[in-house]
């Protein structure tokens, strides 16, 4: 279970907590780390209509 996603309050994110993804919340710091490590960023943009 991804402990970072489990700390979120958005129901749609919590539904994905058991997926094998190294998930991080949005931050400029994550982009710096990915750039330094030469790793790609997979950005998922979605919206829920309630």
N, CA, C and O of each residue as an XYZ file, in Angstrom:
200
protein
N       0.848     -1.183      0.000
C       0.000      0.000      0.000
C       0.890      1.242      0.000
O       1.888      1.308      0.718
N       0.521      2.196     -0.796
C       1.295      3.439     -0.893
C       0.904      4.350      0.267
O      -0.204      4.886      0.286
N       1.794      4.527      1.222
C       1.449      5.309      2.414
C       1.231      6.781      2.110
O       0.485      7.450      2.825
N       1.880      7.312      1.041
C       1.678      8.736      0.729
C       0.267      8.992      0.229
O      -0.352      9.993      0.590
N      -0.240      8.100     -0.593
C      -1.580      8.300     -1.142
C      -2.641      8.036     -0.062
O      -3.738      8.592     -0.117
N      -2.313      7.193      0.909
C      -3.262      6.894      1.990
C      -3.484      8.094      2.907
O      -4.465      8.138      3.649
N      -2.581      9.056      2.859
C      -2.718     10.258      3.690
C      -3.576     11.325      3.022
O      -3.880     12.346      3.639
N      -3.971     11.102      1.771
C      -4.786     12.072      1.054
C      -6.246     11.973      1.492
O      -6.677     10.948      2.018
N      -6.987     13.032      1.272
C      -8.391     13.040      1.680
C      -9.354     12.879      0.506
O     -10.563     12.772      0.713
N      -8.843     12.861     -0.706
C      -9.690     12.751     -1.895
C     -10.041     11.286     -2.121
O      -9.156     10.440     -2.243
N     -11.324     10.995     -2.177
C     -11.803      9.627     -2.304
C     -11.224      8.920     -3.531
O     -10.850      7.750     -3.448
N     -11.146      9.613     -4.663
C     -10.643      8.997     -5.891
C      -9.183      8.571     -5.744
O      -8.779      7.547     -6.296
N      -8.399      9.337     -5.013
C      -7.005      8.942     -4.772
C      -6.940      7.742     -3.840
O      -6.138      6.832     -4.050
N      -7.769      7.737     -2.826
C      -7.759      6.632     -1.878
C      -8.120      5.308     -2.542
O      -7.656      4.252     -2.114
N      -8.940      5.361     -3.579
C      -9.297      4.144     -4.305
C      -8.083      3.535     -5.010
O      -8.090      2.343     -5.317
N      -7.054      4.322     -5.267
C      -5.869      3.855     -5.977
C      -4.731      3.451     -5.041
O      -3.626      3.157     -5.497
N      -4.992      3.435     -3.758
C      -3.929      3.208     -2.769
C      -3.239      1.856     -2.908
O      -2.084      1.723     -2.503
N      -3.900      0.859     -3.462
C      -3.300     -0.472     -3.569
C      -2.611     -0.703     -4.915
O      -2.066     -1.782     -5.148
N      -2.627      0.282     -5.792
C      -1.956      0.149     -7.085
C      -0.440      0.256     -6.897
O       0.026      1.040     -6.071
N       0.325     -0.521     -7.652
C       1.785     -0.521     -7.493
C       2.457      0.665     -8.196
O       3.206      0.484     -9.156
N       2.184      1.860     -7.713
C       2.731      3.079     -8.295
C       3.420      3.868     -7.188
O       2.896      3.990     -6.081
N       4.582      4.394     -7.493
C       5.308      5.209     -6.527
C       4.767      6.628     -6.606
O       5.380      7.501     -7.220
N       3.634      6.851     -5.993
C       2.869      8.086     -6.118
C       3.396      9.167     -5.174
O       3.733      8.901     -4.020
N       3.455     10.388     -5.698
C       3.808     11.558     -4.899
C       2.809     12.660     -5.214
O       2.373     12.774     -6.360
N       2.435     13.467     -4.243
C       1.591     14.624     -4.547
C       2.385     15.645     -5.361
O       3.616     15.631     -5.372
N       1.671     16.510     -6.025
C       2.282     17.551     -6.850
C       3.187     18.438     -6.005
O       2.802     18.901     -4.932
N       4.403     18.666     -6.512
C       5.293     19.658     -5.893
C       6.457     19.935     -6.840
O       6.873     19.063     -7.603
N       6.962     21.129     -6.781
C       8.128     21.487     -7.582
C       9.329     20.640     -7.180
O      10.168     20.302     -8.015
N       9.402     20.305     -5.918
C      10.506     19.509     -5.404
C      10.585     18.150     -6.117
O      11.682     17.667     -6.398
N       9.440     17.534     -6.410
C       9.430     16.233     -7.089
C      10.003     16.354     -8.502
O      10.676     15.439     -8.977
N       9.743     17.468     -9.172
C      10.297     17.671    -10.506
C      11.821     17.820    -10.454
O      12.520     17.323    -11.337
N      12.325     18.484     -9.451
C      13.771     18.635     -9.293
C      14.412     17.273     -9.062
O      15.438     16.958     -9.666
N      13.819     16.472     -8.200
C      14.365     15.144     -7.911
C      14.341     14.269     -9.160
O      15.326     13.594     -9.459
N      13.236     14.275     -9.886
C      13.133     13.464    -11.103
C      14.168     13.902    -12.139
O      14.757     13.064    -12.823
N      14.385     15.189    -12.252
C      15.374     15.697    -13.196
C      16.781     15.268    -12.790
O      17.564     14.826    -13.631
N      17.097     15.394    -11.526
C      18.422     15.000    -11.043
C      18.655     13.498    -11.206
O      19.771     13.069    -11.498
N      17.608     12.706    -11.020
C      17.711     11.246    -11.145
C      17.517     10.769    -12.577
O      17.606      9.573    -12.856
N      17.250     11.710    -13.489
C      17.002     11.385    -14.889
C      15.868     10.366    -15.048
O      15.984      9.403    -15.806
N      14.779     10.596    -14.323
C      13.616      9.711    -14.356
C      12.427     10.454    -14.966
O      12.268     11.657    -14.759
N      11.599      9.736    -15.714
C      10.417     10.381    -16.291
C       9.345     10.622    -15.234
O       9.324      9.982    -14.183
N       8.470     11.548    -15.541
C       7.315     11.829    -14.685
C       6.068     11.510    -15.492
O       5.876     12.031    -16.591
N       5.240     10.668    -14.951
C       3.962     10.353    -15.571
C       2.899     11.145    -14.828
O       2.591     10.865    -13.669
N       2.353     12.119    -15.497
C       1.391     13.022    -14.890
C      -0.005     12.627    -15.316
O      -0.300     12.542    -16.508
N      -0.848     12.391    -14.356
C      -2.235     12.041    -14.633
C      -3.115     13.211    -14.221
O      -3.122     13.629    -13.063
N      -3.850     13.727    -15.187
C      -4.763     14.830    -14.917
C      -6.173     14.323    -15.156
O      -6.510     13.879    -16.253
N      -6.976     14.393    -14.136
C      -8.348     13.914    -14.246
C      -9.232     14.740    -13.339
O      -8.759     15.457    -12.457
N     -10.475     14.628    -13.568
C     -11.419     15.370    -12.757
C     -12.637     14.496    -12.507
O     -13.066     13.735    -13.373
N     -13.161     14.616    -11.353
C     -14.363     13.858    -11.003
C     -15.554     14.808    -11.011
O     -15.495     15.909    -10.464
N     -16.596     14.375    -11.621
C     -17.835     15.163    -11.642
C     -18.814     14.583    -10.631
O     -19.293     13.460    -10.781
N     -19.099     15.360     -9.610
C     -20.018     14.890     -8.570
C     -21.260     15.734     -8.602
O     -22.176     15.516     -7.809
